Amino acid sequence: MNLNLSDTFNNELPADENTSNTRRQVEEACFSFVHPLIPSVPKLIHSSHEMACRIGLSKADIETESFLHIVTGAQAIPESSPYAMCYGGHQFGHWAVWSLGWSAR
């Protein structure tokens, strides 16, 4: 599985200096570099073959243990820096706040 990470977001916007994985108010930063908490029993419920194709992954790629561990946060993408940012908005009639991503190193 080969993921091509090209990320200007983390290179151009300010990062939080605190790298602890705790809930907190983050001011004057757009994201925080963190190490995801590793789930005890990661499980893939559903994936989209069409979207995988659009980002350069094959059906075989998204059926691997490596894919499962990356999308569940059990493993970081090699040569990347995991980060978190807060998203807040209404989705499907409910308030939702969540985000986690990876940036190229």
N, C-alpha and C positions, 0 to 999 in steps of 0.2 A: 504494500500500500504506500503510495507516494502522495503526500499532500504538499502543494505548493503554497507556502505562506508568504504573501506579499502584503505587508501591513504598514500603512502610513499612520494609521490611527494612534498607535502607541509611540511612534517616533515623533509625532508632531504635537501631541497634547500632553499636558502635565500629569504625572503619575503621583499617587499618594506615597509619601515617604514611609509610612507604617506598612510593613509587610505581614503583620499578624493576621491570621484568619479568624477574625472576630467581628461581630456586628458593631458598627460604630458610625458616627457622623463623619463623613469625609468632606472636607472643605478645601476649596482651591485646587482640586484635582478631578480629573475625568474618569479615573479608574485606579484600581489597586492591584499590584502584582501579588498573587497569593499561590499557595500550593493547595489544590483541592483536597478535601477530606476524602479518604479512600473508602468507598462503600464496601460493606462486608460481603454481600452477595450480589454483584452487579448482574443485571438482566436486561436484555434488549427486548422490548415489547413490540416495536414496529420500526421499520425504516422505509425510506422511499428510494426505490431503484432509480426513478427519474431524476430526483434531486442529486443522488450520488453521481450519476452520469454527468450532470451539469457542473459538478465541482471536480470532475476528473477521476472519480472512483468507479470501479467496476462492481457488478453484483457480487462477485467473489470477494472483493475487498471488504464489503460491508457485512459479510458473513464470517469474518475472521475474529479470533479472540482479541487481536490487537485493536480492531475497530471498536469492539465492545468496551475494552478497557479505556480507550481514549474518550469515547462519547459519554461514559459514565464518570469520568474523572479519576478512575483507578490508576491511570498512567498518563503522564504528560506526553505530548507529541515531542519526539526527539528534536533537539535544537530549537525549542520554543520556550516561552515564558508565560505560564498561565496567568490570567488576570481576571478580575471581577469588576463589574460596573453595575450600577443600579439602573434598572428600567422601571418606570412606573407609568401605568396607564390602564385604561379599561379594555379588557378583552372578553368577548362573549358575555357582556353584561356584568363582569366582575372586575374588581381592582386586582391588578397583577403586578408584582415586583420581582424581577429576577434577571440575572445575566451572568454568564461565565464564558470566557473565550481564551484563545491562545494567540500570542504574537510571535513572529519570527525573531530569533536572536541574532 
